[in-house]
């Protein structure tokens, strides 16, 4: 550890009173300080409360500082900013020393909570600490958030697989999405009533749709369970559930860290999938890619979607070798550093760049963009 890193570590231990000696904090170090202060600032009045990046406040007097962290915000920050051993110590202190137990013991609070992604991520981070009664309520909360996500994502994801409108042909399939308003009005003008100023539609007209016929493609989605990937894990489960209902695709979903679990059997039920997630721990990306190799039946009709921050814990040459084999056999490999509504990744650039040099497609996408990409490949 170099002198600069030592100063940062001491500054995080001692709090902002050590600014003059150790220097101030920026970026993620300031966020770590805010997360530590939220909990350990309860120890006494000697330290000011940091509430957000670079912001200072006081626990006993007013200010114009940003609002205090909520418990779900704080839990998510801890699991994003610290290694697993540190997370376990912070959780232990929060529960035993400072009684910060709102999410893991208070059934009534969970029942009153407004379902949202922040709360869902906090539940995933702490569900291993919940008793069965609290876990049952948490599962219902997860279900409500997932239903909202499914409602928001289903149409944009499914629509790219439905086929393009063919405006040269008519159809007897009378569904709203195919309705040809212009032709219908023009051909029913003879039924216009001047007295009531109403047009009576005797014969509605509809476009036909071009179906894209193809044998089923395999889509194998590998999802990194590390703590920083919580948003991507949630969106992956929902996206896989939508893919599962598309007839031209055969979808697999695999969660991994240093071990892996194939949850393809639960693919149609994203709530069940999400409740099996164990965020945190190490990462063996190569093992997941090798598992995908074993699932592939027709290499040239298979897509492997690898969702990870590319921070490999195992020997990276094993990952590169497995990815190279996939690409050389004709399988499409898509590496995503993020799959969520923002698509703003934080990842290992060197590993991602090397995979791209091997022929993998690498980037970050929203679920709709992923659906568009897959649809283009399977046409």
VEXKOLZA-302831 format. One record per residue (C-alpha): residue in one letter; x negated, y negated, z negated; residue number from 1. Coordinates in nm, 3 decimals, always signed. Layout:
<rs>
- r;u;v;w;k
- a;X;Y;Z;NUM;
...
</rs>
This chain:
<rs>
- r;u;v;w;k
- x;+0.000;+0.000;+0.000;1;
- x;-0.150;-0.334;+0.105;2;
- x;-0.152;-0.646;-0.121;3;
- x;+0.146;-0.802;+0.059;4;
- x;+0.359;-0.490;+0.008;5;
- x;+0.254;-0.478;-0.358;6;
- x;+0.369;-0.839;-0.407;7;
- x;+0.704;-0.763;-0.247;8;
- x;+0.753;-0.457;-0.468;9;
- x;+0.671;-0.652;-0.786;10;
- x;+0.898;-0.934;-0.675;11;
- x;+1.186;-0.687;-0.634;12;
- x;+1.118;-0.545;-0.980;13;
- x;+1.085;-0.878;-1.162;14;
- x;+1.355;-1.082;-0.990;15;
- x;+1.354;-1.437;-0.859;16;
- x;+1.170;-1.573;-1.164;17;
- x;+0.859;-1.421;-1.004;18;
- x;+0.894;-1.629;-0.685;19;
- x;+0.604;-1.858;-0.776;20;
- x;+0.366;-1.570;-0.833;21;
- x;+0.484;-1.318;-0.574;22;
- x;+0.645;-1.545;-0.316;23;
- x;+0.999;-1.548;-0.182;24;
- x;+1.173;-1.275;+0.014;25;
- x;+1.312;-1.269;+0.367;26;
- x;+1.512;-1.036;+0.588;27;
- x;+1.581;-0.688;+0.453;28;
- x;+1.370;-0.756;+0.143;29;
- x;+1.609;-1.039;+0.051;30;
- x;+1.902;-0.802;+0.107;31;
- x;+1.739;-0.542;-0.119;32;
- x;+1.694;-0.808;-0.386;33;
- x;+2.064;-0.902;-0.357;34;
- x;+2.168;-0.536;-0.399;35;
- x;+1.942;-0.486;-0.702;36;
- x;+2.054;-0.814;-0.858;37;
- x;+2.420;-0.718;-0.821;38;
- x;+2.359;-0.426;-1.056;39;
- x;+2.057;-0.505;-1.272;40;
- x;+2.144;-0.874;-1.309;41;
- x;+2.404;-0.753;-1.561;42;
- x;+2.118;-0.678;-1.801;43;
- x;+2.103;-1.035;-1.935;44;
- x;+2.097;-1.400;-1.847;45;
- x;+1.732;-1.414;-1.749;46;
- x;+1.780;-1.358;-1.375;47;
- x;+1.993;-1.543;-1.123;48;
- x;+2.232;-1.344;-0.906;49;
- x;+2.137;-1.321;-0.540;50;
- x;+2.452;-1.275;-0.336;51;
- x;+2.332;-1.252;+0.024;52;
- x;+2.026;-1.297;+0.240;53;
- x;+1.833;-1.590;+0.101;54;
- x;+2.124;-1.711;-0.115;55;
- x;+2.098;-1.788;-0.487;56;
- x;+2.366;-1.827;-0.746;57;
- x;+2.413;-1.818;-1.118;58;
- x;+2.626;-1.576;-1.312;59;
- x;+2.742;-1.844;-1.559;60;
- x;+2.792;-2.163;-1.358;61;
- x;+2.963;-2.268;-1.037;62;
- x;+2.791;-2.319;-0.702;63;
- x;+2.852;-2.336;-0.329;64;
- x;+2.672;-2.004;-0.270;65;
- x;+2.821;-1.724;-0.055;66;
- x;+3.084;-1.510;-0.226;67;
- x;+2.972;-1.227;-0.452;68;
- x;+2.937;-0.878;-0.309;69;
- x;+3.231;-0.645;-0.357;70;
- x;+3.171;-0.293;-0.486;71;
- x;+3.222;-0.134;-0.137;72;
- x;+2.989;-0.391;+0.022;73;
- x;+2.727;-0.324;-0.244;74;
- x;+2.750;+0.056;-0.209;75;
- x;+2.706;+0.034;+0.168;76;
- x;+2.410;-0.203;+0.131;77;
- x;+2.235;+0.029;-0.116;78;
- x;+2.273;+0.329;+0.115;79;
- x;+2.142;+0.132;+0.412;80;
- x;+1.847;-0.041;+0.246;81;
- x;+1.690;+0.219;+0.014;82;
- x;+1.543;+0.572;+0.043;83;
- x;+1.740;+0.866;-0.097;84;
- x;+1.550;+0.898;-0.427;85;
- x;+1.606;+0.529;-0.502;86;
- x;+1.975;+0.557;-0.410;87;
- x;+2.019;+0.843;-0.657;88;
- x;+1.858;+0.639;-0.936;89;
- x;+2.070;+0.331;-0.860;90;
- x;+2.390;+0.541;-0.852;91;
- x;+2.300;+0.700;-1.185;92;
- x;+2.238;+0.361;-1.346;93;
- x;+2.557;+0.216;-1.196;94;
- x;+2.772;+0.493;-1.341;95;
- x;+2.601;+0.564;-1.673;96;
- x;+2.436;+0.236;-1.771;97;
- x;+2.659;-0.035;-1.625;98;
- x;+2.993;+0.148;-1.579;99;
- x;+3.037;+0.034;-1.219;100;
- x;+3.290;+0.310;-1.155;101;
- x;+3.567;+0.146;-0.954;102;
- x;+3.545;+0.363;-0.644;103;
- x;+3.465;+0.698;-0.801;104;
- x;+3.694;+0.711;-1.104;105;
- x;+3.979;+0.460;-1.060;106;
- x;+4.270;+0.625;-0.879;107;
- x;+4.495;+0.320;-0.905;108;
- x;+4.234;+0.091;-0.751;109;
- x;+4.196;+0.323;-0.452;110;
- x;+4.574;+0.342;-0.409;111;
- x;+4.597;-0.038;-0.399;112;
- x;+4.294;-0.085;-0.174;113;
- x;+4.345;-0.214;+0.180;114;
- x;+4.217;+0.054;+0.421;115;
- x;+3.923;-0.074;+0.627;116;
- x;+3.589;+0.048;+0.761;117;
- x;+3.388;-0.103;+0.476;118;
- x;+3.590;+0.088;+0.219;119;
- x;+3.576;+0.406;+0.427;120;
- x;+3.195;+0.392;+0.443;121;
- x;+3.179;+0.335;+0.068;122;
- x;+3.398;+0.643;+0.013;123;
- x;+3.165;+0.852;+0.231;124;
- x;+2.865;+0.733;+0.032;125;
- x;+3.020;+0.816;-0.306;126;
- x;+3.260;+1.106;-0.249;127;
- x;+3.010;+1.351;-0.400;128;
- x;+3.060;+1.167;-0.731;129;
- x;+3.443;+1.183;-0.725;130;
- x;+3.659;+1.425;-0.919;131;
- x;+3.934;+1.612;-0.734;132;
- x;+4.210;+1.365;-0.820;133;
- x;+4.014;+1.067;-0.691;134;
- x;+3.896;+1.263;-0.388;135;
- x;+4.256;+1.341;-0.290;136;
- x;+4.343;+0.970;-0.294;137;
- x;+4.022;+0.889;-0.106;138;
- x;+4.112;+1.141;+0.164;139;
- x;+4.446;+0.965;+0.216;140;
- x;+4.263;+0.634;+0.247;141;
- x;+4.030;+0.790;+0.506;142;
- x;+4.331;+0.918;+0.698;143;
- x;+4.488;+0.571;+0.714;144;
- x;+4.167;+0.410;+0.842;145;
- x;+4.118;+0.685;+1.101;146;
- x;+4.476;+0.647;+1.225;147;
- x;+4.410;+0.277;+1.289;148;
- x;+4.088;+0.361;+1.474;149;
- x;+4.259;+0.630;+1.683;150;
- x;+4.534;+0.386;+1.776;151;
- x;+4.280;+0.122;+1.879;152;
- x;+4.045;+0.353;+2.071;153;
- x;+4.265;+0.621;+2.229;154;
- x;+4.396;+0.416;+2.520;155;
- x;+4.062;+0.265;+2.640;156;
- x;+3.886;+0.601;+2.605;157;
- x;+4.157;+0.810;+2.773;158;
- x;+4.239;+0.565;+3.051;159;
- x;+3.907;+0.608;+3.232;160;
- x;+3.982;+0.981;+3.276;161;
- x;+4.338;+0.941;+3.403;162;
- x;+4.253;+0.855;+3.763;163;
- x;+4.271;+0.539;+3.970;164;
- x;+4.592;+0.392;+4.104;165;
- x;+4.639;+0.464;+4.476;166;
- x;+4.825;+0.161;+4.612;167;
- x;+4.868;+0.321;+4.956;168;
- x;+5.098;+0.599;+4.833;169;
- x;+5.429;+0.607;+4.650;170;
- x;+5.519;+0.840;+4.368;171;
- x;+5.834;+0.983;+4.217;172;
- x;+5.660;+0.995;+3.878;173;
- x;+5.845;+0.714;+3.701;174;
- x;+5.614;+0.592;+3.427;175;
- x;+5.554;+0.231;+3.331;176;
- x;+5.181;+0.231;+3.410;177;
- x;+5.261;+0.320;+3.777;178;
- x;+5.539;+0.063;+3.826;179;
- x;+5.504;-0.144;+4.148;180;
- x;+5.684;-0.466;+4.054;181;
- x;+5.613;-0.656;+4.376;182;
- x;+5.750;-0.387;+4.608;183;
- x;+6.047;-0.323;+4.381;184;
- x;+6.151;-0.691;+4.387;185;
- x;+6.100;-0.726;+4.764;186;
- x;+6.303;-0.416;+4.852;187;
- x;+6.588;-0.496;+4.615;188;
- x;+6.643;-0.859;+4.714;189;
- x;+6.966;-0.758;+4.889;190;
- x;+7.108;-0.691;+4.543;191;
- x;+7.046;-1.045;+4.413;192;
- x;+7.361;-1.209;+4.268;193;
- x;+7.351;-1.591;+4.317;194;
- x;+7.636;-1.651;+4.070;195;
- x;+7.458;-1.491;+3.776;196;
- x;+7.105;-1.550;+3.912;197;
- x;+7.025;-1.186;+3.841;198;
- x;+6.846;-0.928;+4.051;199;
- x;+6.990;-0.579;+4.020;200;
- x;+6.735;-0.301;+4.069;201;
- x;+6.890;-0.008;+4.253;202;
- x;+6.565;+0.160;+4.357;203;
- x;+6.243;+0.110;+4.156;204;
- x;+5.910;+0.187;+4.325;205;
- x;+5.599;+0.341;+4.172;206;
- x;+5.238;+0.394;+4.276;207;
- x;+5.092;+0.740;+4.288;208;
- x;+4.771;+0.821;+4.104;209;
- x;+4.460;+0.999;+4.232;210;
- x;+4.368;+1.289;+4.004;211;
- x;+4.002;+1.368;+3.970;212;
- x;+3.983;+1.745;+3.987;213;
- x;+3.676;+1.911;+3.842;214;
- x;+3.575;+2.211;+3.643;215;
- x;+3.536;+2.145;+3.275;216;
- x;+3.221;+1.970;+3.167;217;
- x;+3.062;+2.040;+2.831;218;
- x;+3.010;+1.730;+2.619;219;
- x;+2.794;+1.804;+2.314;220;
- x;+2.784;+1.518;+2.064;221;
- x;+2.500;+1.535;+1.810;222;
- x;+2.539;+1.287;+1.524;223;
- x;+2.268;+1.185;+1.280;224;
- x;+2.407;+1.173;+0.923;225;
- x;+2.139;+0.943;+0.780;226;
- x;+2.273;+0.658;+0.567;227;
- x;+2.216;+0.384;+0.824;228;
- x;+2.434;+0.569;+1.078;229;
- x;+2.764;+0.554;+0.883;230;
- x;+2.947;+0.341;+1.141;231;
- x;+2.831;+0.565;+1.424;232;
- x;+2.934;+0.882;+1.238;233;
- x;+3.289;+0.751;+1.189;234;
- x;+3.328;+0.635;+1.549;235;
- x;+3.172;+0.959;+1.677;236;
- x;+3.429;+1.170;+1.493;237;
- x;+3.717;+0.963;+1.632;238;
- x;+3.571;+0.957;+1.986;239;
- x;+3.512;+1.334;+1.979;240;
- x;+3.875;+1.388;+1.872;241;
- x;+3.993;+1.184;+2.171;242;
- x;+3.755;+1.368;+2.408;243;
- x;+3.887;+1.696;+2.267;244;
- x;+4.229;+1.617;+2.414;245;
- x;+4.096;+1.549;+2.765;246;
- x;+4.151;+1.856;+2.983;247;
- x;+3.844;+1.809;+3.202;248;
- x;+3.609;+1.820;+2.902;249;
- x;+3.504;+2.086;+2.653;250;
- x;+3.382;+1.896;+2.350;251;
- x;+3.141;+2.002;+2.075;252;
- x;+3.058;+1.794;+1.767;253;
- x;+2.752;+1.865;+1.552;254;
- x;+2.643;+1.671;+1.241;255;
- x;+2.280;+1.690;+1.136;256;
- x;+2.011;+1.571;+0.896;257;
- x;+1.740;+1.824;+0.806;258;
- x;+2.009;+2.091;+0.847;259;
- x;+2.310;+2.088;+1.077;260;
- x;+2.678;+2.181;+1.076;261;
- x;+2.886;+2.248;+1.386;262;
- x;+3.229;+2.091;+1.322;263;
- x;+3.366;+2.157;+1.672;264;
- x;+3.646;+2.368;+1.520;265;
- x;+3.768;+2.055;+1.338;266;
- x;+3.713;+1.828;+1.636;267;
- x;+4.084;+1.757;+1.679;268;
- x;+4.107;+1.641;+1.318;269;
- x;+3.863;+1.351;+1.263;270;
- x;+3.966;+1.315;+0.898;271;
- x;+3.849;+1.669;+0.825;272;
- x;+3.528;+1.601;+1.016;273;
- x;+3.455;+1.276;+0.834;274;
- x;+3.516;+1.431;+0.492;275;
- x;+3.246;+1.688;+0.570;276;
- x;+2.985;+1.418;+0.632;277;
- x;+2.695;+1.407;+0.384;278;
- x;+2.525;+1.072;+0.445;279;
- x;+2.158;+1.037;+0.356;280;
- x;+1.862;+1.270;+0.333;281;
- x;+1.594;+1.347;+0.590;282;
- x;+1.628;+1.386;+0.965;283;
- x;+1.532;+1.668;+1.203;284;
- x;+1.650;+1.547;+1.543;285;
- x;+1.457;+1.813;+1.735;286;
- x;+1.642;+2.093;+1.556;287;
- x;+1.975;+1.942;+1.663;288;
- x;+1.864;+1.915;+2.027;289;
- x;+1.746;+2.278;+2.023;290;
- x;+2.085;+2.383;+1.883;291;
- x;+2.255;+2.200;+2.171;292;
- x;+2.035;+2.396;+2.415;293;
- x;+2.189;+2.716;+2.283;294;
- x;+2.544;+2.589;+2.339;295;
- x;+2.499;+2.498;+2.706;296;
- x;+2.655;+2.737;+2.958;297;
- x;+2.601;+2.550;+3.286;298;
- x;+2.312;+2.303;+3.250;299;
- x;+2.421;+2.094;+3.549;300;
- x;+2.770;+2.045;+3.407;301;
- x;+2.665;+1.952;+3.056;302;
- x;+2.612;+1.622;+2.878;303;
- x;+2.431;+1.594;+2.545;304;
- x;+2.506;+1.273;+2.357;305;
- x;+2.243;+1.225;+2.086;306;
- x;+2.351;+0.959;+1.834;307;
- x;+2.061;+0.870;+1.606;308;
- x;+1.828;+0.595;+1.490;309;
- x;+1.542;+0.801;+1.646;310;
- x;+1.352;+0.806;+1.314;311;
- x;+1.230;+1.165;+1.335;312;
- x;+1.127;+1.336;+1.012;313;
- x;+0.996;+1.652;+1.178;314;
- x;+0.701;+1.662;+1.422;315;
- x;+0.808;+1.432;+1.704;316;
- x;+0.640;+1.643;+1.973;317;
- x;+0.897;+1.919;+1.906;318;
- x;+1.178;+1.670;+1.973;319;
- x;+1.014;+1.552;+2.295;320;
- x;+0.963;+1.910;+2.415;321;
- x;+1.328;+2.003;+2.354;322;
- x;+1.454;+1.688;+2.531;323;
- x;+1.222;+1.750;+2.826;324;
- x;+1.359;+2.103;+2.869;325;
- x;+1.717;+1.972;+2.873;326;
- x;+1.638;+1.708;+3.134;327;
- x;+1.437;+1.944;+3.358;328;
- x;+1.721;+2.198;+3.368;329;
- x;+1.959;+1.930;+3.496;330;
- x;+2.147;+1.844;+3.175;331;
- x;+2.233;+1.478;+3.122;332;
- x;+2.087;+1.347;+2.796;333;
- x;+2.223;+1.024;+2.653;334;
- x;+2.048;+0.885;+2.345;335;
- x;+2.255;+0.628;+2.154;336;
- x;+2.106;+0.422;+1.873;337;
- x;+2.459;+0.310;+1.784;338;
- x;+2.817;+0.411;+1.867;339;
- x;+3.052;+0.163;+1.705;340;
- x;+3.253;-0.151;+1.774;341;
- x;+2.945;-0.377;+1.759;342;
- x;+2.684;-0.154;+1.931;343;
- x;+2.402;-0.339;+1.752;344;
- x;+2.138;-0.077;+1.670;345;
- x;+1.842;-0.061;+1.433;346;
- x;+1.615;+0.219;+1.555;347;
- x;+1.264;+0.350;+1.621;348;
- x;+1.176;+0.181;+1.950;349;
- x;+0.869;+0.395;+2.026;350;
- x;+1.056;+0.728;+2.005;351;
- x;+1.350;+0.592;+2.205;352;
- x;+1.118;+0.454;+2.473;353;
- x;+0.938;+0.789;+2.508;354;
- x;+1.270;+0.972;+2.552;355;
- x;+1.362;+0.720;+2.821;356;
- x;+1.032;+0.787;+2.997;357;
- x;+1.121;+1.158;+3.004;358;
- x;+1.443;+1.078;+3.190;359;
- x;+1.696;+1.036;+2.908;360;
- x;+1.947;+0.753;+2.921;361;
- x;+1.894;+0.543;+2.607;362;
- x;+2.100;+0.256;+2.471;363;
- x;+2.384;+0.156;+2.239;364;
- x;+2.754;+0.169;+2.326;365;
- x;+3.105;+0.116;+2.201;366;
- x;+3.335;+0.422;+2.224;367;
- x;+3.500;+0.270;+2.532;368;
- x;+3.163;+0.226;+2.702;369;
- x;+3.069;+0.585;+2.620;370;
- x;+3.395;+0.708;+2.774;371;
- x;+3.327;+0.504;+3.087;372;
- x;+2.974;+0.646;+3.113;373;
- x;+3.091;+1.006;+3.068;374;
- x;+3.377;+0.960;+3.316;375;
- x;+3.139;+0.828;+3.582;376;
- x;+2.913;+1.132;+3.539;377;
- x;+3.188;+1.398;+3.557;378;
- x;+3.365;+1.257;+3.865;379;
</rs>
